[in-house]
């Protein structure tokens, strides 16, 4: 199985860096603004579609790919669960 890594063009990097949802972008990496991450996770918990949320922020799958959207949601969900577990352990 061959892994296909999405590489962004200079124009795409400039576009991504101009979006409020993006803290920074390079040819192969996007770092998302914390506000965007928080908003996505709140809306996801209410049943919103990850693709729809990313599209509304200008980050549709045609630009960043479906897998990147899927992995972001999974990573942010896991981070929130871990933080909640740590908070509960600290309170116990």
HUNORHU-V633585 format. One line per field, one symbol per residue. phi: phi as a letter, one per 20 degrees, with the letter a starting at -180 (. if undefined). psi: psi as a letter, one per 30 degrees, with the letter a starting at -180 (. if undefined). burial: 1 if it has 24 or more other C-alpha atoms within 12 Angstrom, else 0. Layout:
# HUNORHU-V633585
phi=???
psi=???
burial=???
This chain:
# HUNORHU-V633585
phi=.eedefdefgfffffgfeeffdfabcfcbcdefgffgffgfffffenffgffffffendfffednffffgffffffffffffffffffffff
psi=kkkjkkkkleeeeeeeffkffkelkafgkkkkkeeeeeeeeeeefgglkeeeeeefgghlffefkeeeeeeeeeeeeeeeeeeeeeeeeef.
burial=00000000000110111010110010000101000110011001000001101100101000110001100110010000000000000000
